[in-house]
């Protein structure tokens, strides 16, 4: 399922190197590279099979990025990540993946930071497999809204929680649920915890 679209590579370069260049050129700004990971729990039920549920928003995320602090103390964090989920529901193997490019604005309150941001979720794909039959559904790229709070006990490490709101439109056809109902979009919204290492 993994894809590497050219425009995503371009987005990575712009998202990561532009802030780094800006931070280095400003005498009152400082910046750090980072790697991050997260576990998200999907809010909306996507598939109901024999009483079991599958939620597209329930993903594991790994990524990297850059953050810098400007003269107003706001922290700007730009990151590129890979989110994925593999789960067996009844006799169906479900897989989901997406590449989020995110910008998060955080304001420090002591060791705590609170903030908000936006993301662009590129190349979301959902795939369901039953026995030898595979069904791949390509979803539309979508923008996301993010709210987050984190605790930074060390300048090299932070942990936190975030809420992400995103709904993926279907490119070609409506999604048919097990009960026969249909939908033209799938809710990927989630609540999650994350950890960030900085250097």
Backbone torsions as a table, in degrees:
resi	resn	phi	psi	omega
1	UNK	NA	-21.0	-171.0
2	UNK	-68.1	132.1	-179.0
3	UNK	-128.0	155.0	179.4
4	UNK	-131.9	75.8	-177.7
5	UNK	-66.4	143.9	-177.2
6	UNK	-61.1	-38.7	-178.4
7	UNK	-67.5	-24.0	177.8
8	UNK	-71.1	-38.7	176.3
9	UNK	-61.9	-41.2	177.3
10	UNK	-63.4	-42.0	178.6
11	UNK	-62.5	-37.8	177.8
12	UNK	-60.6	-46.4	-177.9
13	UNK	-62.6	-45.3	-179.9
14	UNK	-66.0	-45.1	-175.0
15	UNK	-66.3	-34.3	-174.4
16	UNK	-93.2	-44.8	-172.7
17	UNK	-84.6	-28.0	178.2
18	UNK	-64.6	-48.5	177.0
19	UNK	-63.1	-37.7	-179.8
20	UNK	-62.9	-43.0	178.6
21	UNK	-64.0	-41.9	178.9
22	UNK	-62.3	-45.0	-177.5
23	UNK	-63.2	-40.2	-178.1
24	UNK	-71.2	-24.9	-177.5
25	UNK	-86.0	-11.9	-178.3
26	UNK	-101.3	125.2	-178.1
27	UNK	-68.1	-23.5	-177.6
28	UNK	-102.2	18.7	-179.7
29	UNK	-126.0	150.9	176.0
30	UNK	-138.8	152.7	-176.3
31	UNK	-142.9	163.6	-180.0
32	UNK	-145.2	142.8	171.0
33	UNK	-79.4	158.5	-177.8
34	UNK	-150.7	156.8	167.4
35	UNK	-124.6	147.5	-174.5
36	UNK	-143.9	157.8	175.6
37	UNK	-143.6	154.7	-177.8
38	UNK	-152.9	154.0	171.0
39	UNK	-122.6	121.0	-177.1
40	UNK	-114.4	142.5	175.6
41	UNK	-109.5	119.8	-179.2
42	UNK	-64.6	142.0	-178.1
43	UNK	-86.9	-40.3	-173.5
44	UNK	-101.5	137.1	176.3
45	UNK	-72.2	125.4	-177.2
46	UNK	-98.5	-43.2	-177.4
47	UNK	-132.9	135.9	176.7
48	UNK	-119.9	113.0	-177.2
49	UNK	-130.6	112.7	178.3
50	UNK	53.3	40.1	178.0
51	UNK	86.8	-9.4	177.7
52	UNK	-93.0	159.7	-178.5
53	UNK	-127.9	150.7	173.1
54	UNK	-128.7	133.3	-177.5
55	UNK	-123.1	120.0	-178.5
56	UNK	-60.7	-32.7	-177.8
57	UNK	-72.1	-9.5	-180.0
58	UNK	-84.2	98.9	-173.1
59	UNK	-133.9	163.3	167.4
60	UNK	-106.1	136.4	-176.3
61	UNK	-126.3	137.6	170.2
62	UNK	-131.6	143.8	-177.4
63	UNK	-167.5	179.1	177.0
64	UNK	-144.4	165.0	-177.5
65	UNK	-176.0	-158.7	-177.3
66	UNK	-148.8	142.1	175.1
67	UNK	-133.1	146.2	176.6
68	UNK	-139.9	154.0	-179.4
69	UNK	-110.4	128.6	178.2
70	UNK	-99.2	-174.3	-173.6
71	UNK	-66.2	-20.8	-179.1
72	UNK	-88.6	3.6	179.2
73	UNK	79.0	-7.4	174.6
74	UNK	-65.7	141.5	178.1
75	UNK	-107.9	125.9	177.6
76	UNK	-106.5	122.0	-179.8
77	UNK	-117.5	124.7	177.8
78	UNK	-117.0	131.5	-175.7
79	UNK	-144.2	155.6	172.8
80	UNK	-125.2	128.8	-174.1
81	UNK	-135.0	166.3	172.5
82	UNK	-122.5	122.2	178.8
83	UNK	-112.6	139.6	-177.8
84	UNK	-149.6	159.3	178.7
85	UNK	-152.6	133.2	172.3
86	UNK	-131.7	123.8	-175.0
87	UNK	-150.7	139.9	177.2
88	UNK	-99.0	122.1	179.7
89	UNK	-121.4	112.1	-175.4
90	UNK	62.2	-124.6	178.0
91	UNK	-101.8	17.1	-177.6
92	UNK	-113.0	129.4	172.9
93	UNK	-93.9	118.9	-178.1
94	UNK	-106.3	137.6	176.1
95	UNK	-135.1	142.3	178.0
96	UNK	-144.0	141.7	175.8
97	UNK	-147.3	152.9	178.5
98	UNK	-160.7	155.1	179.7
99	UNK	-115.4	97.3	178.8
100	UNK	-85.2	133.4	168.8
101	UNK	-110.6	117.6	-169.3
102	UNK	-125.8	147.4	171.4
103	UNK	-123.2	123.1	-177.1
104	UNK	-124.2	128.2	177.0
105	UNK	-103.1	122.4	-176.8
106	UNK	-122.4	139.8	177.5
107	UNK	-115.8	125.7	-176.7
108	UNK	-78.6	135.3	172.8
109	UNK	-127.7	83.8	-171.2
110	UNK	70.7	-127.4	178.0
111	UNK	-87.2	-3.0	-179.4
112	UNK	-102.0	145.7	174.8
113	UNK	-126.1	139.1	174.3
114	UNK	-126.0	148.2	-178.4
115	UNK	-173.1	-173.9	-177.6
116	UNK	-148.9	167.6	-179.8
117	UNK	-173.4	-170.3	-179.1
118	UNK	-140.3	156.6	179.5
119	UNK	-140.5	156.6	172.6
120	UNK	-117.7	115.3	-176.6
121	UNK	-95.3	108.6	-175.0
122	UNK	-98.8	143.0	173.7
123	UNK	53.6	49.9	174.1
124	UNK	-72.7	134.0	-179.6
125	UNK	-137.9	131.7	174.7
126	UNK	-115.3	133.3	-178.9
127	UNK	-132.9	133.3	177.6
128	UNK	-121.4	134.0	-178.9
129	UNK	-125.8	127.3	175.3
130	UNK	-124.5	115.0	-173.7
131	UNK	55.5	-118.1	-179.2
132	UNK	-101.0	5.1	-178.3
133	UNK	-97.7	124.9	-179.9
134	UNK	-114.3	139.9	176.9
135	UNK	-129.9	115.2	-179.5
136	UNK	-107.9	128.0	-179.1
137	UNK	-115.6	115.8	176.8
138	UNK	-85.6	130.6	-178.3
139	UNK	-105.7	159.2	178.6
140	UNK	-72.6	144.9	168.1
141	UNK	-62.4	139.1	-175.3
142	UNK	-139.0	155.7	172.1
143	UNK	-88.6	149.5	-178.6
144	UNK	-127.4	154.0	173.5
145	UNK	-108.8	140.5	-175.3
146	UNK	-130.3	136.4	168.9
147	UNK	-127.0	136.9	-173.4
148	UNK	-145.3	154.3	169.7
149	UNK	-138.4	138.2	-179.3
150	UNK	-143.1	159.5	179.5
151	UNK	-118.6	129.0	-177.1
152	UNK	-118.1	89.1	179.4
153	UNK	-72.4	-18.7	179.8
154	UNK	-142.9	151.3	179.0
155	UNK	-67.3	-10.1	-179.2
156	UNK	-102.6	-1.2	-173.2
157	UNK	-156.2	143.1	173.7
158	UNK	-148.9	154.1	175.8
159	UNK	-131.7	154.2	-178.2
160	UNK	-169.4	-172.5	178.3
161	UNK	-132.9	148.8	179.8
162	UNK	-146.0	154.4	174.0
163	UNK	-115.5	131.5	178.6
164	UNK	-122.7	127.8	176.1
165	UNK	-110.5	121.0	177.1
166	UNK	-155.7	139.7	174.2
167	UNK	-126.3	127.2	-177.2
168	UNK	-96.0	122.4	173.4
169	UNK	-79.3	149.3	178.8
170	UNK	-87.8	135.4	-174.0
171	UNK	-74.1	-44.1	-168.1
172	UNK	-114.1	-34.0	-172.0
173	UNK	-150.6	163.7	177.4
174	UNK	-75.5	151.1	177.3
175	UNK	-86.8	132.2	-179.3
176	UNK	-105.4	118.6	178.0
177	UNK	-81.0	168.3	-178.0
178	UNK	-61.7	-28.6	-179.1
179	UNK	-85.5	5.0	177.5
180	UNK	94.1	-11.2	177.7
181	UNK	-73.3	159.9	-177.5
182	UNK	-125.8	162.3	177.2
183	UNK	-150.4	146.3	177.9
184	UNK	-100.8	7.7	174.2
185	UNK	-153.8	155.9	179.1
186	UNK	-120.8	135.3	-176.5
187	UNK	-85.2	116.9	177.9
188	UNK	-104.3	14.8	-178.6
189	UNK	-63.1	151.1	-174.4
190	UNK	-156.7	160.4	166.9
191	UNK	-115.8	136.9	-175.7
192	UNK	-152.4	170.3	173.2
193	UNK	-116.9	149.4	-177.8
194	UNK	-142.4	160.8	175.6
195	UNK	-134.4	142.6	-177.2
196	UNK	-130.7	128.4	171.9
197	UNK	-106.6	134.1	-173.5
198	UNK	-123.8	146.4	-178.7
199	UNK	-152.2	NA	NA
